[in-house]
């Protein structure tokens, strides 16, 4: 995954300086309409953290002064990734944030990766735009089980994508989501499902991707 292609670069972002007051920060937040923005150092090179609109208003409600420095309410100071970070690091770092700061190799701030961008990546991995049906199958956790299921499907159709998910309820079974390509119609889908189940592969659900997007 090339993060640079998914990121919003610094030049397109609304940011605030670490030397700003809360008054200046809330004004920028209100004018931009964002709920939080990155805080950068005076040279606009280093990421210092994020400032959230809600934290400033909470500060005011508790009798705090808007003349306090923005750094007094800064959050997420260690929540960042680099341009060469792996997908799993990105996914687990961003999951509770509206966006994650992205740094260059030298540590300078490059931009942000939004939650929405990550969701789009997951949609693409599911082949939502180019697939026809998603089959959720349950197979035993044993060598060759997934290969057996995909061999059956490959007799009738290509596979657009496949995602393996471990079941939290049991270490003995695994859920696998298989997306069939757009040329697979309902009769062919039914044939595939029937043959899978005849060979002991349980199909727990079938999702029509075209209907799901309507």
C-alpha positions, 0 to 999 in steps of 0.5 A: 500500500502506497501511503503517499497516494492515500494521504492529504499533503500538508499544503492542502491541510488546515493546521495551527502553530504550537505557539498559537493560543486556544483563542486562535486555535478555536477560531481556525477550527470554527472557520474550517469546520473541522473537529480537530486539526494538526498542531505543527512547530513554528517551522511547520515541519514537525508534528506536535499533536492534534487539537480538538474543538470539544476539548477547547469548549470543555476547557472554557466550560470549566473556567479555563482561559482562551489565552492559554497556549494550544499546547496545554490541550494537545492530544495524540502526540505519539499517534503517527505513522511513517510513509513506509509503515505497514498496512497493519500498523496503519490500521491499528493506529488509526482505528480510534482516530479521525485521521493519523499524522504521516511523517517523512523518513526524516521525521518531518510532517508530510500530511494526514491519512483519514479514516475514510481513506482507510475504509476505501482501501478495505472496500477495494480489497473486497472488490465491492465495485467489481464483484458480484457476490460475497460468500462467507464460508466456515471451514475447519482450521486445518491444512489445505482447507482453504485450498480445497474450497478455492479449488471448487470455486475455481472450477466454475469462476475466478476469485475476485478477492479472498479475506480470511478471518479468525473466529473469536468463538473457536480456534477450530474454525475460520471464516473466509469471505470470498468475492466472486467477479462481476460476470458470475450470475445468480444461477452460477452462484447457486451452482458454486454454493451447492457444490461447496456445501456438497463437499462439506464447506458450509456457506453461512451467508451470501451477499449480493454486492449490487443490491448492497450498494443500492 
